[in-house]
């Protein structure tokens, strides 16, 4: 697959300097299509959502049908971080490091109410939505979501990837922690961590 | 006390041996609970473990309770089990919240008390004297907000969410556990000869 190799990177750099035209648009389509069909997930299962993730990966629902054949339990060979379950503050630096170790291009799915907003755990120990720690592409509602819900999120993510453009300079920029050690502005974290805060601020990804 | 007839025979033995240091006892749902003066607790627990008539060789659980009524003292709870006699006993100590919360560690009696006492320290702020390694176990070691299971601790913690997030992200996840800490190879040597032999055989031993 030359498109994902080092040569492709040079080619992308060449075309990305120009404005989108017929060639780059078709090239984007081709690259995006190949990416949507080979999303390797990095499961970050912390709670009951992980059981539903396992059900999604197992034979009956079979996540492999959509190109997620390989469950990469190493972040260095994964494309999609699936945070399945609640995230305590103690795991916040862990998921941040896992996310930092994943190479571009990468996406993330926040699976379930707790990962998306803290869920019922509005207490001292729990992160109120993993989007205060890492960027999130698709949120899956549910407690826990059924496998169909996770598969729908993957379809949404594939749709989102199909809309990406190789000429977009901002897409693949690594978003690291700021100088204050936070991923988002403190006021924003406080705001979305309010009761019901995160659930009213999230918008659909597509 | 109408239920006194069903109390564990250990209560009478404790009263005969320790007198006024045994504050009171009750039978709750069939379990005997004995309140012991905090300053003699280690002595009492040591005797319960070593006396041939008691033989409470297994510490099932060690925890603490703080009641919603602020007047009531904080309690440290020891749930004991005699494997040979198949008998249970619950020992409670009362700690005055106006004083520093300090108890003697029982790690020297039951090695399994190590992590349990660390959890009580982490969640309630009870200091265990002579504990070999008293530091936080559930919250990270630099956690600065206090003791989460105390009644005066707000549910969402003392700090703002952004400050909590900042401190959590600043923690080094690799500093929590070392392989040495998680390894059981070291403690294998500290097991009794009989236990080592049973583990070496890979069997559970004969059930009598």
Interface residues (C-beta under 8 A of the other chain):
Chain A: X89 X90 X91 X92 X93 X94 X96 X97 X122 X123 X124 X125 X127 X128 X132 X133 X177 X180 X181 X182 X183 X186 X187 X189 X190 X193
Chain B: X138 X139 X140 X145 X148 X153 X154 X155 X156 X157 X160 X161 X162 X163 X164 X165 X166 X167 X168 X169 X170 X171 X172 X173 X176
